[in-house]
Amino acid sequence: MPVYDYSYQTWRGERSGPMLRWLAIPKYTYMGFFGKRMFIWLFSMAWVQFLLRLGYIYLLVNTDFLASLRIPVEALPKINAYFFKTMIDVQMIFCFLLAFIVGADLISRDLIHRAIVLYASKPISRWEYFLGKFLTLFGMIMLLTWFQTTLLYGLQIAVAPARSPWRLHFWRDYAWIFPAITAYSVIISTGLSLMILAASSMVKNSRYAGIALVIYVVGTSTAGGIVSDIMRNKSALALSPFTSGLDLGFILFRLPGEGFGLSAGAAWAGVIGVCVLSGMILKWRLGRAARYGT
């Protein structure tokens, strides 16, 4: 017997203008996923690192408590650029898993039910459709990377003792960390969102979309390493969006000697290249789906 998807229904709410109507896409996507146990569990786990690092910041400024434990402050790792860089890097794991759960189904489900034709028949353009789907992922990843890390950054400044090196030399030594946090988070959020949406637009099965993303990331990393060894040139590592993104983070956070050794030009080329490739795939697939429904 035929099985119908009743998640597509007639809009019964107030109509929004052209500047806000695409917001219905992320709104109802979040409403659907926050009712799923797996999503709630994984999203909650993504905040554990934030709480642990928040406790560490409190521990460093509580010198009396450290003295009672006979732990010298100098023996503990300092809160610096590396602290915030690794915060975002660890969050990438949860961002990837959540993008796998949420993003793999965003466009593929619409392809199965030919819903993109339905979207296109309404007063909404393909770009508004893409914007709604893109910001569904982009906003979630930015929440777990930029928002959490920026909040830690602000709290560290607020609780630092008045005569601490952090407070005394803030504008000279540490003010640039916030732009680095912002740039690195935007790069990760944009690249990961475009890649999973491109994978979702290529197939009609969300599982295959997620598998395609994993194969692409692992495959490009392997190919980049092989080509780099053959050519004896580390620039070939830029073929991997994972490698390019990590090295660009080390460059933005001014951590020389860390990472895989890519130059700034190669790292930027790798990140921009995967975004352009994903954007071209999306443009082609959404245009085809709007015309033919497949």
N, C-alpha and C positions, 0 to 999 in steps of 0.2 A: 504494500500500500504506500502511497506517496507520503513523504514527511515534509512538513512546511516549517520554515523558520519564522516564528512570530515576533522576533525582535525588531523587524521592520514594520512600523505602524504609522498611521497618519498622524501628522503633527497637530496637537490639540492645544498647544500653548500660544503665548503671544508671539507675534512675528517680529523679528529683529531686523535692523537695518543692514545694509551691505557691509558695514564695518564690523559687525558682531555676530552675524548669523553662523559663521563657521565655528563659533565657540560651542555650538550644540554638539559637535563631534567629540571633542575631548571630554565635555561634561558627562555625556551619557556613556562614554567608554569607561570613565572612572567609576561611575555609579554601578556599572555591571561588574567590574573587577573587584571593587571593594566588598562585594558580596561573596567572593570566592575565598575559601580558607587558605589555599596555597599562596595566593597573592598577599593576603593580610600577614601571613606568617613570614614570608620573605621580606616584605616591606618593613615589618617590625624589626627583623634581624638587621636590616640595613642601618638602623639607628644605634645598634649596640656599640659600634666603634666610636661614634660620637660621644656617647655617655662615658666610655672608658677614657677617652682623651680629655674630656671635660674634668673627670676625676683626677687625672694626672696633672692638669693645670692647677687645680685646687691644691693638690699635694705639694707642688713646687713652691707655692707662695705661703704655705703653712709651715714656716720654718720651726715653730715650736713643736709641732707634732713630729717633724722629721728628727729634731734634736732628741725628743723622748725615745725615738726608735734607734737613736745613734746612727742615723744615716746622713752623711754629709751631702749638702745640696750639690756640691761640685761633682759628686760621683754619679749623679743622675743625668741622663741625656738632656741637653738644652732644647728649648723650644725655639726653632729657627726655621729657615726655609725648607729644610729637609723634612721637618715635622709636618708641615702643611702639604708638601708634595706627596708624601707617603699616605697621608690621609685620603687624598683624592685617588691615589693608585689602588688602595684597598677597596674603596667604594666602587671602583670600576667593575669588580667582580659581581657585586650585587646589581649594578646597572646593566651588565650584560645579561644576567639571569632574568631580570625584570623585563628587559627589552625582548628577550626570547619569549617570555610568557605573553606579554602584551602586544608587542609589535608584530610578531609573526602572523597574527590573526587579523591585523587591522585592515589590510587590503585584500588578502586572499579570500576572506569570507565574503566580501563584496563581489569578488569575481565569480565565486561559486553561484551566487544568487543573482548575478547580473545587476547588482544594485547600483553600480556606477552610472549606468544608463538612467536609472531613476534619479540619482543625484543631478545628473546633467540636464534632465528635463525640468528641474526646478530652477528658481532664480539663484543658482549657485554655480560658479565657474569651476573649472578643473583646478585652478590655482587656489581657490578657497577650500576645495576638497583636500588638496595636498596640504595646505596650511593647517587645517584642522587635524589631520592625521599626524603631521610632523610635530606640531606643538604638544600633542598628547604624550609623545615620547620625550621630546626636548624638555618640557616642563618638569616631568618626573625625574629625569636624569640630573637636571640642574638643581633640583631640590636636594638630591642625595650627594651632590658634589659641591657646587658653589655655595648653596645656602648653609649647609652644615659647616663647611670649612671657613666661610666668612664669619659665621657666628662664633666659632672657636677663636678666630683671629681677633674679633672685637672683644670677646671676653678676656682673652689674654692681655690685651692692652688695658682693659678696665681694672683687672685685679693685680696688675704688676705694681710692685712697691714704687713709691714716688722717686726713690733714688736708685732704682734698678737700671742697669745698662739699657734694657729694652725701653724704658720710659724716657731716660735722659737723651738717648741717641736715636729715638724712634724715626724722626723724619730723615735722618741721614742714612740709617742702616736698614730700616725695616719697612718704610712706607711703600716700597716697590713690590712688596709681597702681595698686597691686595690686587693690583693689576695682573700679577702672575696667576693668582688664584682664579680670577675672572677669565682670563684668556685661556688657560688650560681647561677649565670647566666647559667653556663654550666650544672649544675644539673637540673635546670628548663627546659632548652632548650632540653636537651637529653631526660628526662623523658616524657615531653609532646609530643615531636616529635614521640618517639617510641610508646606511647600509642595510638595516633590518627592514626598512620600508621597500627598498629595491628588491630584496629577497622575497618579501611578501607579495610584491606585485608580479613576480615571475612565475609563481605556481599557485594552484588553487587549494593546496593542502598546507595548513599552517605548520605541520610537523616538518614537511619538506623544506619550508621557508627557513625554519630555524636550523635545520641540518645544513642547508646551503650556506648560511652565514658562517657556521662553524667550519665547514670545509674551506670556504674562501679565506678565513682568517688563518687557519692552520696551513692551508696550501700555499698562500703567499709568504708566510713566514718561512716555510721549508724551502720554497723556491728562491727566496731572497738570500737565505743562508748558503744554498748551493752555488748560486751565481756569484755571490760575494767571494766564496772560496776559490772558484775557478778563475775569476777575473782579478782576485786579490785586491778588491776595491770595496770598501765598506758602503759606498753609496748604493750598491745593489740591495742593501737591506731595506732601503726605502720602499721596495715593492710591498712590504708588509705594513698595513695600516697600524697594526699593534706596535711594531718596532718604531715606526715614524712618530706615532703619538707619544710613546714613552720618552724617546729622546728629545722631542720638542718640549716636553715637560721639564726635563733636566736643563735645557737651554733657558727656558723662561724663568726657572727658579735659580738660575746662576749657580749650578752645581757642576763645575768642570770635572772631567775625569770619570763621571758616572755614566751609566747607560751603555749603549752599543757602539758609540763613537761616530754617529752620523753628524755631518755638518749641518748648520742651520738651514742652508739652502736645500739640502737633500731631504731633511725632515719635513720642511714646509711643502716641498714638492710631493712627497708621499702622502701627506694629509690632504692637500688640495686635490691631488689626483684622484683619490678614492671618493672624495665628495663630488667631484665633477662627473666621474663615471657613474656613481649612484644616481645623481640628478638626471643624467641622460637616459638611464634605464627607466626611471620613473616617468619622465616626460613621454617617452615612447609608449610605455605600457598604459599609462592613464589616458593618453590620446587614443590609443587603439580600443581600450575598454569603453571609453565614452562613445565611440562610433559604432562598435560592433558588439559590445557587451562581453568580450572575451579578452 
